[in-house]
Amino acid sequence: MQLETLVEKFKQKDEKAFEALYHMYSKSMHGVIYNIVRDSDIAEEVMQDVFVKAWHNSANYSSEKGRFFTWILNISRNAAIDKTRSKNFKNSKQNLNSDFFVDILETSESLDNTTDSIGIKKFVGKLAEKCKQVIELLYFKGYTQSEVSETLNMPIGTVKTRNRQCIQELRTLVLK
């Protein structure tokens, strides 16, 4: 079944379409969420919440605004960031063991392979270094624009502009 047909059936609350889309995108979404929350169980929970939220809000998706993958990716990213900002999450991370931090240090240098199941890494790799940095921090590590501004020591306006320009470049590369 073609993606457009699946998405239309999903919007009509077809359970088979839900299952098919879940199987198509769950690994990618789990990878993105995991890169932000750094806990597999929490990532699984957030991912399931994302698909339920997408199911309930499917009428809000419009193919004219973008691809379904991008829509659900944004829901996943936002849900993961919301989870890390929640009081329960912060309290659960107060007494972390050193393995948590060692894992962060080992994986902070590059894009995690679990987020690359659609092959986006090769496209990001073709971008200028300034774009790679912004996209990795914003989309693969879940930083806010303010956090990227601080990390890269650049004005927030520059981060926003660069983000828009880099996403446009990435869109052009992917759609070639």
Secondary structure in CASP SS format (residue, H / E / C, confidence):
PFRMAT SS
TARGET T0000
AUTHOR 0000-0000-0000
METHOD secondary structure of the structure
MODEL  1
M C 1.00
Q C 1.00
L H 1.00
E H 1.00
T H 1.00
L H 1.00
V H 1.00
E H 1.00
K H 1.00
F H 1.00
K H 1.00
Q C 1.00
K C 1.00
D C 1.00
E H 1.00
K H 1.00
A H 1.00
F H 1.00
E H 1.00
A H 1.00
L H 1.00
Y H 1.00
H H 1.00
M H 1.00
Y H 1.00
S H 1.00
K H 1.00
S H 1.00
M H 1.00
H H 1.00
G H 1.00
V H 1.00
I H 1.00
Y H 1.00
N H 1.00
I H 1.00
V H 1.00
R C 1.00
D C 1.00
S H 1.00
D H 1.00
I H 1.00
A H 1.00
E H 1.00
E H 1.00
V H 1.00
M H 1.00
Q H 1.00
D H 1.00
V H 1.00
F H 1.00
V H 1.00
K H 1.00
A H 1.00
W H 1.00
H H 1.00
N C 1.00
S H 1.00
A H 1.00
N H 1.00
Y C 1.00
S C 1.00
S C 1.00
E C 1.00
K C 1.00
G C 1.00
R C 1.00
F H 1.00
F H 1.00
T H 1.00
W H 1.00
I H 1.00
L H 1.00
N H 1.00
I H 1.00
S H 1.00
R H 1.00
N H 1.00
A H 1.00
A H 1.00
I H 1.00
D H 1.00
K H 1.00
T H 1.00
R H 1.00
S C 1.00
K H 1.00
N H 1.00
F H 1.00
K H 1.00
N H 1.00
S H 1.00
K C 1.00
Q C 1.00
N C 1.00
L C 1.00
N C 1.00
S H 1.00
D H 1.00
F H 1.00
F H 1.00
V H 1.00
D H 1.00
I H 1.00
L H 1.00
E H 1.00
T H 1.00
S C 1.00
E C 1.00
S C 1.00
L C 1.00
D C 1.00
N H 1.00
T H 1.00
T H 1.00
D C 1.00
S C 1.00
I C 1.00
G C 1.00
I H 1.00
K H 1.00
K H 1.00
F H 1.00
V H 1.00
G H 1.00
K C 1.00
L C 1.00
A C 1.00
E H 1.00
K H 1.00
C H 1.00
K H 1.00
Q H 1.00
V H 1.00
I H 1.00
E H 1.00
L H 1.00
L H 1.00
Y H 1.00
F H 1.00
K C 1.00
G C 1.00
Y C 1.00
T C 1.00
Q H 1.00
S H 1.00
E H 1.00
V H 1.00
S H 1.00
E H 1.00
T H 1.00
L H 1.00
N C 1.00
M C 1.00
P C 1.00
I H 1.00
G H 1.00
T H 1.00
V H 1.00
K H 1.00
T H 1.00
R H 1.00
N H 1.00
R H 1.00
Q H 1.00
C H 1.00
I H 1.00
Q H 1.00
E H 1.00
L H 1.00
R H 1.00
T H 1.00
L H 1.00
V H 1.00
L C 1.00
K C 1.00
END
